[in-house]
Amino acid sequence: MALVLRKKEDLFVIALILNDTRKAENIINTSALDWKYILTVLEKNKIRARCADTLLSIPLPASISGKLKKYITAALFEAKLNKKIYMSELAKIGGVLKKNDIDFILLKGLSIDQGGLRDIGDLDLLVHEHDLKNIFPLLHGINYTYNEDTCDIELNKNEMNDVFEQLHWNIHFGFFNEKTGLLCEIHTNLFHKDRMYIENLDVLTNGISSFWNNRVYNSLLGCHTLSKEDLLILMCIHVTIKRALKKNRFALRGLLDIKTIVENDIDWDYFYERMNRLQVNYYVFFALKFTYSILNMSALLDNIGIIKKTLKKRELFLSRIHFRCFLTLRDSAVFYIKIYDFFMPFILGKQMQHKLKSLFILPLFIPTRLRMEQIFGIDRRSPLIYLAYLALPFRWLFLFINRFKHIK
């Protein structure tokens, strides 16, 4: 199905990230825009600097020109400063790891060049699991403190007392530098083996050695990164199951990442071979089609057609539901999210318990405490989290009423 952007503000944002100044200026001249909505969209989609750069090139409405100029200046200054900090910290961390004979691969972030305008959330490094115990004291030695809250998963008592008790399922460990405000996430795999995702990613996680074998050295960054094809696979899965429509956590930054990687001469025959071997066809299909639909990347049409032929009918059915989760650049459609949540475990899942929960529609009526924390902002460890379940029916009513208000 084709996605349709109905809000003029959404069309304006797309014009900004594609640097289409003519279209952006035309929308400003012919429409009364909700600038509060636009700024919210830029924040949620992690594209502040990218859009601020384009805003510099177009005349701004006099009524909001002063505020926007301050916003533009702050966004571009922050992007420039952050890149400088991240490059410096990458060199520092990388130097310590190399000195101690610890191999690592830089994931995402700085390895995806968007002209210095990419919003970088944290520094993600892939390491071998057997090196993890040595990494803890090394990072502590350069002022990085282990932050267990980055796990986003409920830990049992043993796991709270001994981080290495998590290794049978957990694959990322966060370290925070209070001085720079930088979070460094150390990964031993690309996705969690258990607890975090319902989707079956066993073939990919069991094949992590192939990503190490394919790594390439980036002389500008002074470290190894994923190959272009592997990086594209990673970002496609990221867009489909992590920063995803089905979680109302979609961010345009992920689609821009895919666009940037695709425009860097992908070996498509090798990419298809990797995709098939890792059994990630559904995720690649959805992400590429989503990128094509939102960013008007007609160059992807042939690739999407080839990948579509490899999907099962039930996967195509699920993708259609997933696309319907799109409402605006700010909001996902809760009704279709619930439908997706019901069918997904039967089509992509591996554990019977998830299928049974879905069969009895338990996730709809009894979300996890982590999900309740995300919705209401109450610490999932607090007794108050249980009172929040009483507010769920009112939230559903509010979302239902507002569903049509966002479409003009």
N, C-alpha and C positions, 0 to 999 in steps of 0.2 A: 504494500500500500504506500501511497505517496503522502509524506507529511506536509501539512499546510500551516504556515505561520500566519495567524490571523491578526495578531496584535501589531499595530504599526510600530510600537516600541521594539518588538522583537525583530522586525524587518530592519529597523534602524541599527540595532546592535550587530546584526549579521553584516550589514554594509560597513560598519566600523571595523570589524575583525578581518574583513576581506579587503580593507583599505579602498573601498569603493566610494570615494569622496563625492562623486557626482550624485549617486543615489542617496547618500546620507544627507547631503545638502538639500536635495529635492524634498526628502521627507520632512526635514526641519521647516522648509518654506511652505509646505502644504498641510502640515498637521500640527495640532496642539499636543505635544508630547508630555507624558507623565515622567518627569525626570527622576522623581523618587524611585519609581519602578525601575527605570533604566539603571540607576546606580546600584540598586539592589541586585539586579541581574548581573552586572559586571562583577560584583563581589562574589556572588554565589557561583558563577561560572569561571572564576579565577582568571579574568581577562582584563584587569584594570589597565595595566600598562599598555597592552596591545591596542586597546580602544582609545586610551588617552593620546597615544601617538597619532592616531588618525584624526582625533578631535582638534589637534593643533592646526590641521590643514583646512578646516572649514569654518565659515562664519557662525558664531554662536548667538543664540537669542539674547538680546540686551537684558532681559529680565533675570537671566540666570548666568550670564557671562562671567561675572566676578567669582561666583561660587565654583563654576566649572573650571575656570583657570587655576584656582587654588587646588582643585581636585586633580587636574592634569599634572600640575607641577609636582604635587606630592606623590602621585602614582609613578611618574617617570623617575623621580629621585629615589624612591624606595626600590624600584626595580634595578636601577644602576648600583645602588648601595648593596642590595642583597646579592647580586651577582658577584660583586667584589668580595663580599664576606664568604660566599659559598666557594668561590675559586680558592681563596686563601685557606679555608678550613679543609677543603679537599686535598690541597697540597700538604697541609700539616698532618692530617690523618693518614693520607696515603704514604707520606714519608715514614711515619712510625710503623705502619704495617709492613712496608717493604723492608725496613731495617730489621724487622723480626721475621723475615721470610714468610709473610702471610699474603697469599694471593687474594685479590678482590676484583670485582667488576662493578663499575658505576652503572646504576640502573636509572633510566628515565632522566628527569631533571636537566642537568647541564649537558647531558649527551644528546638532547634534542634541541638543536639550535633554532631559536626564533628571533635572531637578531638582538638578543639581550632583553627581549620584552616578555619572555615566558615567566609566569608566576610560578616560582619554585617553592614548594611547601616544605620539603626536608631533603636531606642528603641520604639517598638509598644506596647501600653497598651490599653486594652479594659476596659471601665468603663460604669457605668449606666448613661444614659442621664441626669437624675435628679441631678447627682453629678457634672456636668460639670461646673456650675457657681462657685462652691466652689473650683474647681481645679485651675482655672486661678490665683487667688491670692496666692494659696499655691505654685505653680510652680514659680511664679514671686519672691516669698520670698526666693527661693534657686537658683536664678540667671538664670532662664529660661524665655526667652522673647517670646511672641507670634509672630509667623511668618506667616502672611497671605499668602505669596507666595507659601507655601506648598500645598495650595488648588488646584492649577493647573486648576482652573475653573474661567471663567469670572464672577466677582461679580458685582451686581448692587450697586447703591449709598447707599441704606439702609443697605445692607449687609456689605459694607465697613465700615460704621459708627458704626454698631452694629453686632458683630459676632454672636449673638444669633438669629439674623434674618435668619441665614443660616440653622437652625436646621430642617426645613421641608425637606431638601434634603442632607445637608452635614453631614458627620459622622466622619471626622477626622480633628484634629487641631494640628498644629505643634508648638513646643516650642524649641527654640535654646539656647544652652548654649555656649556663645562665648569663655569662658575660656577653656572648654574641647573640643569644636567643635562638641558636640553631639546634634543630633536632636531627641527629644522625641515626638512621635506622639500619641496623645490621641484619641482613637476611641470610638464611641458610638455604632457602629455596624461593621460588617465585610466588607460590601460593600455599596457604595452610593445608596441612594433610588431614585435619579433622577440626570439628567444632565451628569453624568460621563460615564455611560455605557448604551449601546443600549440593551444589553441582559436583559431578564426578570429574575431577581433574587428575586422577591417579596416573594416567599415562604421561601427562606432562610433568608432574612432580617427581615421578619415578625416573624420568628421563632428563633430570637436571644436568647430568654430566655432558649431554650434547650441547647445552648452552655454553658450558665452559670450553668445550672443544671448538666452538664456533666464534669465540670472543675475538675482538679485534683491538689493536692498540691505537689510541687516539693521542697523537703527539701534542695537540693543543691543550688537552686536559692532563696529559702526563700519566695516563692510566688506561686500563682496558675497559671497553664498553661492549655491550651486546652487538652482534652483527645486525645490519639493517633489517634483515628478514626476521630475526628473532625479536628484535625490538618492536617491529610491527605486530607480531603475534602477541607479545606482552601487552601492548597498548590496546589491541582489539579486545582481549579478555578483560582488561581493566575497565574499559568503557562499558562492556556488557554485563559484568557481574559486580564490580566494585563501585565506581563512580557511575552508577547506572540509573536509568529511568525507573526501573522496577523498585528502586530504593528511594526515589525522589532525591537522589544525590548526583544527578547528571550535571556534568560541567563541560562547557564548550571547549575548555582547554584540552581535554582528551581528544576531541575531534580535530583540533588544530595540530596536535601532536601527530595524529595519523596522517593528516594532510602533508605536514612537513616531511615525514618519513617517506611517504609514497612518492613525493616529488624529488627524492634523492636516489633515483635509479634502482628500484627494487628488481631483483632477479625473480620474476614471477614464477617461472617453472620450478625453481628451487623452493620458493615460498610455498607453492602448492604441495610440494613433496613434504616439507616440514609440517605444514598444516595437517595433512592426512596422517602422517606418522604420529603426531601428537594428539590426534583426534579432537581438534578444536575447531572444526569446520563451522559449527553453529555460531560460535562467538565471533569468528572472523567475518562471517556473512552478515551478521547483525550490525557489527561495528562499521564495516565498510559501507553498507547500505545506508546506515544512519548518517555517516559522514557525507555521502553523496547527496542525500536528501536535504540536509541542513546547509551544507557549504557549496552546493551546486557543483560537485566534482564529477562532471560527465565523463572524465577520463577513467573513472572506476567502473563504468557500466559493464564493460566486457569482463572484467575480473569478477564482478558480482554475479554475472550470468554463469560463469564457469563454476564458481563455488556453489551456487544454488543447485546445480545438477548433482552435487554430492550429498545433499541433505535428504533426510527422510521426510515423509509427509508430515509426521507429527512435529518435527523440528520447524518446518515451515509454518505450521499452524501456531506454534508457540511464538515464533518471531512476529507474526501478525498481531498477536495479543500484546507483545512487548512494545511494538510500535504505537499501539493505541494508548499506551501509558503516557505518551507525550501530550501535554496540554499547552504549556507555554515554556519559554526559556527559564521561567522561575518555578513552575509547578508541574508535577506529574498528576495524572488522573488516578485518584485513589481507587475508584471502582475497578479499573482494569489492572491495577497493581494487585488487588486481591484475587482477581481471576487468574493472573499470571502465577501468583504464589500457590494457587490451588493446583494448577496443571504442571508447573515446572518440575516438582520432585519426581513425577511419573515419567517425564521425558528426559531430564538431564541428571536426576539424582541417582544415588547408589545405595543409600541406607533405607531399609524398610521402615524404620521408625519415622523418618520424614514423610514417607508416603502415607503411613497411617495417620499421622497428624494432619496432613493435608486432606485426607479422605474425610475426616471428622471436622474439618474446617477449624481446627484448634488455633492455628496462628492468627486467624481473624479475630477471635474472641479473647484469646489469651496470648498476647505478644510476649516475647521474652523481656526480662528486666532490662537488658541492654537496649532493646528497641524502645521501651518505655522511658528510659533515661534520655534517649535521643529525641523523643517526642516532647516530653514535658520538662526536661532539664533538671530532673531530680536524680541525685546520686543513686545508682542501682543498688548500693549497699545499705541505703537508708530505709528504715521501716516505712517512711512516707511513700515509698514507691508503690506499696500495695494499695494505698488510698487513691493513687492516680488511676488505677483500673476502673474506679467508679466514674471517672470523668470521660472514659472512652466514648460512651454513647453520645455525649454532648459534642465531642470532637467530630464524630462522624456526621452529625447533623450540621455542624458549622461548615465542614468541608463540602457537604452536599449542596448547601445553599450557595457557597462561594464558587462552586465549580463553574457556573455559567457566567459569573460576574467578571472573570478574567478574560473571557472571550468576547471581544467587541468587533 
